[in-house]
Amino acid sequence: MLLSVSSCVLQHVACMQSPQKQFLLHFCPVHYRFCLFVSVLLRKLISICVSDVEYLRSVLPAGTDAAFFSYLKELDCSAVSVSAVPEGSVVFARVPLLEVCGPLAVVQLLETSLLCLVNYASLVCSNAARFRLAAGPRRRLMEMGLRRAQGPDGGLTASRYTYIGGFDLTSNALAGRLFGIPVAGTMAHSYVTSFSSLEEVWPQTLVPCGGGGPIDFICLVKGWLGRVCQLLGSKTSLVREGELAAFLSYAIAYPQNFLPVIDSYSVSCSGLLCFCAVALALCELQYQPLGVRLDSGDLCRQSLEVRRVFKECNKQFSVPQFESLIIVGTNSISEQSLAELNKKENEIDVVGVGTHLVTCTRQPSLGCVYKLIEVRGRPRMKMSEDPEKSTLPGRKSVYRLLDTDGRPQMDLICLSEEAAPKAGVSLTCFPLGLTKTLQTVTPAQVTSLRLDVFTCGQITFPLKSASESRERAQISLQTLHPHHKRLQEPHDYTVALSEQLHSLVSDITKGNSKGSNFLLSN
């Protein structure tokens, strides 16, 4: 069983498969320029029970050596070590994310699990970061994509990693419980349309926030509805009784969290009027309503009208609480529509995003690969007709070189035995994608990107909480130069090879490497 005892090293990287050659950043086949890496830390990377082995025995060829199944039963990861880029770090094309060292058979069995765990999480995290860049720092973002996610596991992963990528809230209550993510949501249209009459509202009273006897809330709201309609010149006959009943019922149950969707029928003729009447009644009882959600039509135009009405109510009825009401916009929001939203005048405070966020519609998959780079201390390299799909041989260290402003200017990939670059000391390197072009650079600062996270079967760098990884991600993004973060036509970021690594690649390509007597090719 040669494979079971051979020591080897594999690296988990993203190959660049872009038809657009200017895309040089990590994993970007179509749209993405950077990836927020998700590190994988597992206490037990492989767990094979007897029933698993018996199933494999039933599906493998009948002549399979019985000793192989005995070997599987004893399999563990006590000899496996992993180095990784910390979760929430920005990484670029061809930079090794994970380096896994251990017995060949064991680390090869990890391939699919590691790729599955890292690919989607990194993809949706990066997608969230792009939405955050499109939205700008002021507007809050709420993830609400569980219904459209790739199953329950995918939905939970999306909630965690969209938060790390820059979203502020999630509608996924389980994600809030497990990861400490702030949760938020609004009522459904089905809740609104399930009511048809004020007779369905029960209870019909509400105790004031400051205490006292219960107040007939329906009667109070009716009075306010008449005053609102008179102020705005609206017809009470057009107000939907069922919509008003739904708002009343919800406000009585949650007087401190009143934020209804107001477009189930007509925003201007019913929904907004009902909200103002109920909200004014809540304010009279010393409660603070939260705001409204718009889910259809021209969100920008409607938000301006809603804000105008809030100001009119505040001015006419002296309710300062209306100054802090928020407007939530949802309606199949995409990165493009979010960017366009910022170009138009609007009053939207929070944007809820679902489908285009969790399904990553602009790029549904991430092209990370997991390739052999060393066996028994000898470098290995996969070659290809497409140079961008060729791998880099040997164990490596990765450094980020910063300029005098503290911004990343280049990522340098070196062989692990090389001395680390030093701040203020010039070095020469070969930028990837520029054939035989030698470049000299003098970094102002140098940081090592990877660290040991799993050593000989033991976790050595515990996974951070979602909030800690989120903070790291946002800091990582802020350090990038603005021209690298542009959503359209960003500048290419340089990833380069050290002279020694470049020489090794050249030797193996020519077939002259002392340490490589076989090549892996397509």
C-alpha positions as CSV (number, residue, x, y, z in Angstrom):
1,M,0.0,0.0,0.0
2,L,2.5,2.6,-1.2
3,L,-0.1,5.4,-1.1
4,S,-0.9,4.9,2.5
5,V,2.7,5.6,3.7
6,S,3.9,8.2,1.2
7,S,4.4,11.6,2.8
8,C,3.1,14.3,0.6
9,V,1.9,17.9,0.5
10,L,-1.1,19.2,-1.3
11,Q,-2.1,22.8,-1.8
12,H,-5.6,24.2,-2.1
13,V,-5.6,27.1,-4.5
14,A,-7.9,28.8,-7.0
15,C,-7.0,28.3,-10.6
16,M,-7.9,31.2,-12.9
17,Q,-10.2,30.0,-15.7
18,S,-11.2,33.4,-17.0
19,P,-11.9,34.0,-20.6
20,Q,-11.0,37.7,-19.8
21,K,-7.3,37.8,-19.4
22,Q,-7.3,41.0,-17.3
23,F,-8.9,39.0,-14.4
24,L,-5.9,38.2,-12.3
25,L,-7.4,38.1,-8.9
26,H,-8.4,35.0,-7.0
27,F,-10.9,32.6,-8.5
28,C,-12.4,35.2,-10.8
29,P,-13.8,33.3,-13.9
30,V,-16.3,36.0,-14.6
31,H,-16.9,38.8,-12.1
32,Y,-15.0,38.5,-8.9
33,R,-11.7,40.3,-8.2
34,F,-10.9,39.2,-4.7
35,C,-12.0,36.4,-2.4
36,L,-12.6,36.5,1.3
37,F,-11.0,33.2,2.3
38,V,-12.8,30.9,4.7
39,S,-10.3,28.8,6.6
40,V,-11.3,25.2,7.5
41,L,-10.6,23.9,10.9
42,L,-11.8,20.4,11.8
43,R,-11.1,18.6,15.0
44,K,-11.4,15.3,13.2
45,L,-11.0,15.6,9.5
46,I,-11.8,12.0,8.7
47,S,-14.3,9.8,10.6
48,I,-15.0,6.4,9.1
49,C,-17.2,4.0,11.0
50,V,-17.6,0.3,10.4
51,S,-20.9,0.7,8.5
52,D,-19.1,3.2,6.1
53,V,-16.5,0.6,5.4
54,E,-19.0,-2.1,4.8
55,Y,-20.9,0.1,2.4
56,L,-17.7,0.7,0.4
57,R,-17.0,-3.0,0.4
58,S,-20.5,-3.5,-1.2
59,V,-19.9,-1.1,-4.1
60,L,-16.2,-1.6,-4.8
61,P,-15.1,-4.5,-7.2
62,A,-15.4,-7.9,-5.6
63,G,-11.6,-8.5,-6.0
64,T,-10.6,-5.5,-3.9
65,D,-7.9,-6.5,-1.4
66,A,-9.5,-7.2,2.0
67,A,-6.5,-5.5,3.7
68,F,-7.7,-2.2,2.1
69,F,-10.9,-2.2,4.2
70,S,-8.9,-3.0,7.4
71,Y,-6.7,-0.1,6.5
72,L,-9.7,2.2,6.2
73,K,-11.0,1.3,9.6
74,E,-7.8,2.5,11.2
75,L,-7.6,5.7,9.2
76,D,-7.1,9.0,11.2
77,C,-5.6,12.4,10.8
78,S,-2.9,12.2,13.5
79,A,-0.2,12.8,10.9
80,V,-2.0,15.6,9.1
81,S,-1.0,19.3,9.4
82,V,-2.6,22.3,7.7
83,S,-1.5,25.9,7.3
84,A,-4.1,28.4,6.1
85,V,-4.9,32.0,5.4
86,P,-7.0,33.2,8.4
87,E,-10.7,33.4,7.9
88,G,-11.8,36.8,6.6
89,S,-8.6,37.6,4.7
90,V,-8.6,39.0,1.2
91,V,-6.7,36.8,-1.2
92,F,-5.9,36.9,-4.9
93,A,-5.5,34.5,-7.8
94,R,-2.9,31.7,-7.6
95,V,-2.2,32.4,-3.9
96,P,-2.3,29.0,-2.0
97,L,-5.1,29.2,0.6
98,L,-4.4,25.9,2.3
99,E,-1.3,23.7,2.5
100,V,-2.1,20.2,3.7
101,C,0.7,17.8,4.7
102,G,0.4,14.1,5.6
103,P,0.1,10.6,4.2
104,L,-0.9,10.7,0.6
105,A,-4.0,8.5,0.9
106,V,-5.3,10.5,3.8
107,V,-4.8,14.0,2.4
108,Q,-6.3,12.9,-0.9
109,L,-9.4,11.6,0.9
110,L,-9.8,15.2,2.3
111,E,-9.9,16.8,-1.1
112,T,-13.7,16.8,-1.8
113,S,-14.6,17.8,1.8
114,L,-12.1,20.7,1.9
115,L,-13.2,22.0,-1.5
116,C,-16.8,21.7,-0.6
117,L,-16.3,23.5,2.7
118,V,-14.2,26.3,1.3
119,N,-15.6,27.0,-2.2
120,Y,-19.2,28.1,-1.4
121,A,-18.4,29.8,1.8
122,S,-15.6,31.9,0.2
123,L,-17.8,32.6,-2.8
124,V,-20.9,33.8,-0.9
125,C,-18.6,35.8,1.5
126,S,-17.0,37.5,-1.5
127,N,-20.4,38.1,-3.1
128,A,-21.5,39.8,0.1
129,A,-18.4,42.0,0.2
130,R,-19.3,43.2,-3.3
131,F,-22.8,44.0,-2.2
132,R,-21.4,45.9,0.7
133,L,-19.1,47.9,-1.7
134,A,-22.0,48.6,-4.0
135,A,-24.2,49.7,-1.1
136,G,-21.6,52.0,0.5
137,P,-20.9,52.2,4.3
138,R,-24.1,54.1,5.3
139,R,-26.9,51.8,4.2
140,R,-27.5,48.7,6.3
141,L,-27.8,45.3,4.6
142,M,-30.0,42.4,5.6
143,E,-29.5,38.9,4.3
144,M,-32.8,37.1,3.7
145,G,-32.0,34.3,1.3
146,L,-32.8,31.2,3.2
147,R,-35.8,30.3,1.1
148,R,-33.7,30.5,-2.1
149,A,-30.5,28.9,-0.7
150,Q,-29.0,25.5,-1.8
151,G,-30.7,23.5,1.0
152,P,-30.6,24.0,4.8
153,D,-26.9,23.6,5.0
154,G,-26.3,26.1,2.2
155,G,-28.7,28.5,3.8
156,L,-26.9,28.4,7.1
157,T,-23.5,28.8,5.5
158,A,-24.8,31.8,3.5
159,S,-26.1,33.5,6.6
160,R,-22.7,33.2,8.4
161,Y,-20.5,34.2,5.6
162,T,-22.6,37.0,4.2
163,Y,-22.3,38.5,7.7
164,I,-18.6,38.1,7.6
165,G,-18.6,39.7,4.1
166,G,-20.3,42.8,5.4
167,F,-24.0,42.3,5.8
168,D,-25.4,43.6,9.1
169,L,-28.5,41.5,9.7
170,T,-30.0,38.1,8.9
171,S,-33.5,36.8,8.8
172,N,-32.2,33.3,9.6
173,A,-33.0,32.8,13.3
174,L,-30.9,29.6,13.6
175,A,-27.9,31.5,12.3
176,G,-28.5,34.2,14.9
177,R,-28.6,31.5,17.6
178,L,-25.5,29.6,16.4
179,F,-23.3,32.5,15.3
180,G,-24.5,35.5,17.2
181,I,-25.6,37.4,14.1
182,P,-28.1,40.2,14.7
183,V,-31.5,38.9,13.4
184,A,-34.3,41.0,11.9
185,G,-37.3,40.6,9.7
186,T,-40.7,41.9,8.7
187,M,-44.2,40.5,8.3
188,A,-45.0,38.4,5.2
189,H,-47.5,39.4,2.6
190,S,-49.4,36.2,3.4
191,Y,-49.9,37.5,6.9
192,V,-51.4,40.8,5.6
193,T,-53.7,39.1,3.1
194,S,-54.9,36.5,5.6
195,F,-57.0,39.2,7.3
196,S,-60.2,40.6,5.9
197,S,-62.0,42.3,8.8
198,L,-61.3,44.2,12.0
199,E,-63.5,41.6,13.8
200,E,-60.5,39.2,13.4
201,V,-58.3,41.4,15.6
202,W,-57.9,39.9,19.1
203,P,-57.1,41.2,21.6
204,Q,-58.4,44.6,20.7
205,T,-56.7,46.5,23.6
206,L,-53.1,47.6,24.3
207,V,-51.6,48.7,27.6
208,P,-49.6,52.0,27.3
209,C,-45.8,51.6,27.5
210,G,-45.7,53.6,30.7
211,G,-48.4,51.5,32.3
212,G,-52.0,52.0,33.2
213,G,-55.3,50.4,32.0
214,P,-55.7,48.8,28.6
215,I,-56.8,51.1,25.8
216,D,-59.2,50.3,23.0
217,F,-56.5,50.2,20.3
218,I,-58.9,49.7,17.4
219,C,-60.9,52.8,18.3
220,L,-57.7,54.8,18.8
221,V,-56.3,53.8,15.4
222,K,-59.6,54.5,13.6
223,G,-59.4,58.1,14.9
224,W,-55.9,58.5,13.7
225,L,-56.7,57.0,10.3
226,G,-59.4,59.7,9.7
227,R,-56.9,62.4,10.6
228,V,-54.2,61.0,8.4
229,C,-56.5,60.7,5.4
230,Q,-57.7,64.3,6.0
231,L,-54.1,65.5,6.1
232,L,-53.1,63.7,2.9
233,G,-56.3,64.2,1.1
234,S,-56.9,60.4,0.8
235,K,-60.1,58.5,0.6
236,T,-60.9,56.3,3.6
237,S,-63.0,54.1,1.2
238,L,-59.9,52.9,-0.5
239,V,-58.2,51.7,2.7
240,R,-58.2,47.9,2.9
241,E,-59.9,46.8,6.1
242,G,-58.0,43.5,6.1
243,E,-54.6,45.3,5.8
244,L,-55.5,47.6,8.7
245,A,-56.6,44.5,10.7
246,A,-53.3,42.8,10.0
247,F,-51.3,45.9,11.1
248,L,-53.4,46.3,14.3
249,S,-53.0,42.6,15.2
250,Y,-49.2,42.8,14.7
251,A,-48.8,46.1,16.6
252,I,-50.8,44.8,19.6
253,A,-48.5,41.7,19.7
254,Y,-45.3,43.5,19.0
255,P,-45.7,47.2,19.9
256,Q,-41.9,47.8,20.1
257,N,-41.2,46.1,16.8
258,F,-43.8,47.4,14.4
259,L,-42.4,47.2,10.8
260,P,-45.0,46.0,8.3
261,V,-44.7,45.5,4.6
262,I,-47.0,48.1,3.1
263,D,-47.4,47.1,-0.6
264,S,-49.7,44.1,-0.3
265,Y,-52.4,46.1,-2.1
266,S,-51.6,49.8,-2.7
267,V,-48.8,51.7,-0.9
268,S,-50.4,55.2,-1.4
269,C,-54.1,54.3,-1.1
270,S,-53.9,51.8,1.8
271,G,-50.6,50.5,3.1
272,L,-49.0,53.8,4.0
273,L,-52.2,55.2,5.5
274,C,-52.7,52.1,7.6
275,F,-49.1,52.2,8.9
276,C,-49.3,55.9,9.8
277,A,-52.6,55.5,11.7
278,V,-51.2,52.5,13.7
279,A,-47.8,54.1,14.2
280,L,-49.4,57.4,15.5
281,A,-51.5,55.4,17.9
282,L,-48.4,53.5,19.2
283,C,-46.6,56.8,19.6
284,E,-49.6,58.2,21.6
285,L,-49.1,55.2,24.0
286,Q,-45.3,55.9,24.2
287,Y,-44.2,53.1,21.9
288,Q,-41.7,53.6,19.1
289,P,-42.7,52.1,15.8
290,L,-39.7,51.0,13.6
291,G,-40.7,51.7,10.0
292,V,-42.0,50.1,6.8
293,R,-40.9,47.7,4.1
294,L,-41.3,48.3,0.4
295,D,-41.2,45.1,-1.8
296,S,-42.4,46.1,-5.3
297,G,-42.5,48.9,-7.8
298,D,-40.1,51.8,-8.0
299,L,-38.4,51.6,-4.6
300,C,-36.6,54.9,-4.9
301,R,-39.7,56.9,-5.9
302,Q,-41.9,55.2,-3.3
303,S,-39.3,55.8,-0.5
304,L,-39.3,59.5,-1.3
305,E,-43.1,59.6,-1.0
306,V,-43.1,57.6,2.2
307,R,-40.5,59.9,3.8
308,R,-42.5,63.0,2.7
309,V,-45.6,61.6,4.4
310,F,-43.6,60.8,7.6
311,K,-42.4,64.4,7.7
312,E,-45.9,65.7,7.1
313,C,-47.2,63.6,10.0
314,N,-44.4,64.8,12.2
315,K,-45.1,68.4,11.4
316,Q,-48.8,68.2,11.7
317,F,-49.1,66.0,14.8
318,S,-45.8,66.8,16.6
319,V,-44.5,63.2,16.7
320,P,-40.7,63.3,16.7
321,Q,-40.7,59.5,16.7
322,F,-41.5,59.7,13.0
323,E,-38.1,61.3,12.3
324,S,-36.4,58.0,13.1
325,L,-38.7,55.7,11.2
326,I,-36.7,53.5,8.7
327,I,-37.6,52.4,5.2
328,V,-36.5,48.9,4.2
329,G,-36.3,48.1,0.5
330,T,-36.6,44.6,-0.9
331,N,-37.4,43.3,-4.4
332,S,-35.0,40.9,-6.0
333,I,-32.1,43.2,-5.3
334,S,-28.9,42.5,-7.3
335,E,-25.4,44.0,-7.1
336,Q,-26.2,46.0,-10.2
337,S,-29.6,47.3,-9.0
338,L,-28.0,48.2,-5.6
339,A,-25.3,50.2,-7.4
340,E,-28.0,51.9,-9.5
341,L,-30.0,52.6,-6.3
342,N,-27.1,54.7,-5.0
343,K,-27.2,56.9,-8.2
344,K,-30.8,57.8,-7.6
345,E,-32.3,60.0,-5.0
346,N,-34.0,57.8,-2.4
347,E,-34.7,57.4,1.3
348,I,-34.0,53.7,1.8
349,D,-32.2,52.9,5.0
350,V,-32.0,49.1,4.9
351,V,-31.8,46.9,1.9
352,G,-32.8,43.2,2.1
353,V,-31.2,40.9,-0.3
354,G,-32.0,37.2,-0.9
355,T,-31.8,35.4,-4.2
356,H,-28.9,37.2,-5.9
357,L,-26.9,37.1,-2.7
358,V,-27.1,33.4,-1.6
359,T,-27.2,31.9,-5.1
360,C,-24.4,34.1,-6.4
361,T,-26.2,34.5,-9.7
362,R,-23.4,36.5,-11.4
363,Q,-21.0,33.6,-10.6
364,P,-22.6,30.5,-9.2
365,S,-19.4,28.6,-8.4
366,L,-15.8,29.1,-7.3
367,G,-13.0,27.4,-9.2
368,C,-10.7,26.4,-6.3
369,V,-8.5,23.4,-6.9
370,Y,-6.5,21.0,-4.7
371,K,-3.2,19.8,-6.2
372,L,-0.2,17.8,-5.3
373,I,2.9,19.9,-4.9
374,E,5.5,17.6,-3.1
375,V,6.1,13.9,-2.5
376,R,8.9,12.7,-0.2
377,G,10.4,16.1,-0.3
378,R,10.4,16.3,-4.1
379,P,8.4,19.0,-5.8
380,R,5.5,18.1,-8.1
381,M,3.8,20.2,-10.7
382,K,0.7,19.8,-12.8
383,M,1.2,21.1,-16.3
384,S,-1.4,22.1,-18.8
385,E,-2.0,23.3,-22.3
386,D,-3.5,26.4,-20.6
387,P,-0.7,28.1,-18.6
388,E,-3.2,29.5,-16.1
389,K,-4.2,26.0,-15.1
390,S,-0.6,24.9,-14.3
391,T,0.2,24.6,-10.6
392,L,3.2,25.9,-8.7
393,P,5.5,23.2,-7.3
394,G,7.0,22.8,-3.8
395,R,6.1,23.8,-0.3
396,K,5.6,27.6,-0.2
397,S,5.3,30.6,2.0
398,V,3.2,33.6,1.0
399,Y,3.9,37.2,1.9
400,R,1.9,40.4,1.4
401,L,4.1,43.4,0.6
402,L,2.7,46.8,1.7
403,D,3.6,50.2,0.3
404,T,4.4,53.3,2.4
405,D,0.6,54.0,2.9
406,G,0.1,50.5,4.4
407,R,-1.8,49.3,1.3
408,P,-1.1,45.9,-0.3
409,Q,1.0,46.3,-3.4
410,M,1.9,42.7,-4.2
411,D,1.6,39.1,-2.9
412,L,4.9,37.2,-3.1
413,I,5.0,33.4,-3.3
414,C,8.3,31.9,-2.2
415,L,9.6,28.4,-1.5
416,S,9.2,27.6,2.2
417,E,13.0,27.2,2.7
418,E,13.6,30.8,1.4
419,A,14.3,33.6,3.8
420,A,11.4,35.9,4.3
421,P,11.5,39.3,2.6
422,K,12.3,42.3,4.8
423,A,10.8,45.7,5.0
424,G,13.0,48.3,3.3
425,V,15.1,45.7,1.4
426,S,14.8,45.5,-2.3
427,L,13.9,42.2,-3.9
428,T,13.4,40.9,-7.4
429,C,10.5,38.7,-8.5
430,F,8.5,37.5,-11.5
431,P,4.8,38.7,-11.6
432,L,2.5,36.0,-12.8
433,G,1.0,36.6,-16.2
434,L,4.0,38.5,-17.4
435,T,6.4,36.1,-19.1
436,K,10.1,36.4,-18.3
437,T,9.5,39.9,-16.8
438,L,11.7,40.6,-13.8
439,Q,10.5,43.2,-11.4
440,T,12.2,45.0,-8.5
441,V,10.2,46.1,-5.5
442,T,11.1,47.5,-2.0
443,P,8.3,46.8,0.5
444,A,7.6,49.3,3.3
445,Q,6.1,46.4,5.4
446,V,5.9,42.6,5.0
447,T,3.3,40.3,6.5
448,S,3.0,36.5,6.3
449,L,-0.4,35.4,5.0
450,R,-0.6,31.9,6.2
451,L,-0.3,30.3,9.7
452,D,-0.4,26.8,11.1
453,V,-3.9,26.0,12.1
454,F,-3.9,22.2,12.4
455,T,-0.7,20.3,13.5
456,C,-0.4,16.5,13.8
457,G,-4.1,16.1,14.3
458,Q,-4.5,18.9,16.8
459,I,-6.1,22.4,16.3
460,T,-3.4,25.0,16.9
461,F,-5.3,28.1,15.8
462,P,-9.0,27.9,16.8
463,L,-11.6,29.3,14.4
464,K,-12.7,32.8,15.3
465,S,-16.3,33.9,16.0
466,A,-18.3,35.3,13.1
467,S,-18.0,38.8,14.5
468,E,-14.2,38.5,14.8
469,S,-13.9,37.2,11.3
470,R,-16.2,39.9,10.1
471,E,-14.0,42.6,11.6
472,R,-11.0,41.1,10.0
473,A,-12.7,41.0,6.6
474,Q,-13.7,44.6,6.8
475,I,-10.2,45.7,7.8
476,S,-8.7,43.6,5.0
477,L,-11.0,45.3,2.5
478,Q,-10.3,48.8,3.8
479,T,-6.6,48.3,3.4
480,L,-7.0,47.6,-0.4
481,H,-6.4,50.5,-2.7
482,P,-9.7,51.8,-4.1
483,H,-8.7,51.0,-7.7
484,H,-8.5,47.3,-6.7
485,K,-12.0,47.4,-5.2
486,R,-13.8,48.9,-8.1
487,L,-16.8,46.7,-9.1
488,Q,-16.3,47.5,-12.7
489,E,-12.8,47.3,-14.4
490,P,-10.7,47.3,-11.3
491,H,-6.9,47.4,-11.7
492,D,-5.1,44.1,-11.7
493,Y,-3.4,43.1,-8.4
494,T,0.1,41.7,-8.7
495,V,0.9,38.2,-7.5
496,A,4.6,37.3,-8.1
497,L,7.0,34.4,-7.7
498,S,10.4,34.6,-6.0
499,E,13.4,34.1,-8.3
500,Q,14.0,30.7,-6.7
501,L,10.4,29.5,-7.2
502,H,10.4,30.9,-10.8
503,S,13.6,29.0,-11.5
504,L,12.1,25.7,-10.1
505,V,9.0,26.1,-12.3
506,S,11.3,26.7,-15.3
507,D,13.4,23.7,-14.6
508,I,10.4,21.4,-14.2
509,T,8.8,22.8,-17.3
510,K,12.0,22.0,-19.2
511,G,12.2,18.6,-17.6
512,N,15.6,19.4,-15.9
513,S,14.6,19.5,-12.3
514,K,16.8,17.3,-10.0
515,G,13.9,16.8,-7.7
516,S,11.2,15.9,-10.2
517,N,11.3,12.8,-12.3
518,F,7.7,12.8,-13.3
519,L,5.2,15.4,-14.4
520,L,1.5,15.5,-14.0
521,S,-0.2,16.7,-17.2
522,N,-3.7,16.9,-18.7
